[in-house]
Amino acid sequence: APRPPLAGAPWQAMGVSLVIHPNNPYVPTSHANVRFFIATPEDSAPVYWFGGGYDLTPYYGFEEDCVHWHRTAKAACQPFGDSVYSDYKRWCDDYFYLPHRDEPRGIGGIFFDWLRSDEKKGGWAADFAFVQDVGRGFKDIYTSIVRKHMNESWSDEQKEYQLIRRGRYVEFNLLYDRGTRFGLMTGGNTEAILMSLPPEARWP
């Protein structure tokens, strides 16, 4: 997707970012983000764009949860175009990947950036509606998975495995995550930026 011009332009941003690291190893970690940027170049009209998405990182995977996760994401995207889900799923798979481990961070979801539709496709109103549906879809699908597994018991060995896999999450967020790098480079609140890291992780 083409990136809107930013160089030298004053800009503003707002967004919501959620990262959930459950105590129970059977409940997956999840991340969701929706954001809005607007830049005002000196010699032209303001330029806006939306970004966001959500992804799931199970420690003990359940095929029915994976199918449900992706079906729900596809259903949320379908009203906005036949290729939206496949494009944003591919973007998510490519983005949440650890090259040094040659493995994905989780089972994916959807990820998008620089969303700025022209008026023929509904413009700002259509983009804002899509972002809202992304947020609602995440709330519904993730809470259903949490409720399904939150009362399952686990062993010390399973907890240890969860902490080892959480280490992969740390590696991605510190080495590759654009949001972490952007926040630190622009002088954001360090504690807020690093809130995406789990409270415990292990590297045996």
DAZI-V977751 format. One record per run of one state. SS is the DSSP state (H for helix, E for strand, L for the rest). FROM is the first residue (numbers start at 1). TO is the last residue. If there is no record, write none. Layout:
BEGIN
<<SS FROM TO> <SS FROM TO>>
END
This chain:
BEGIN
<<L 1 9> <E 10 20> <L 21 28> <E 29 40> <L 41 46> <E 47 57> <L 58 62> <H 63 78> <L 79 83> <H 84 95> <L 96 96> <E 97 98> <L 99 102> <E 103 104> <L 105 107> <E 108 115> <L 116 118> <H 119 121> <L 122 122> <H 123 149> <L 150 155> <H 156 175> <L 176 177> <H 178 185> <L 186 189> <H 190 196> <L 197 204>>
END
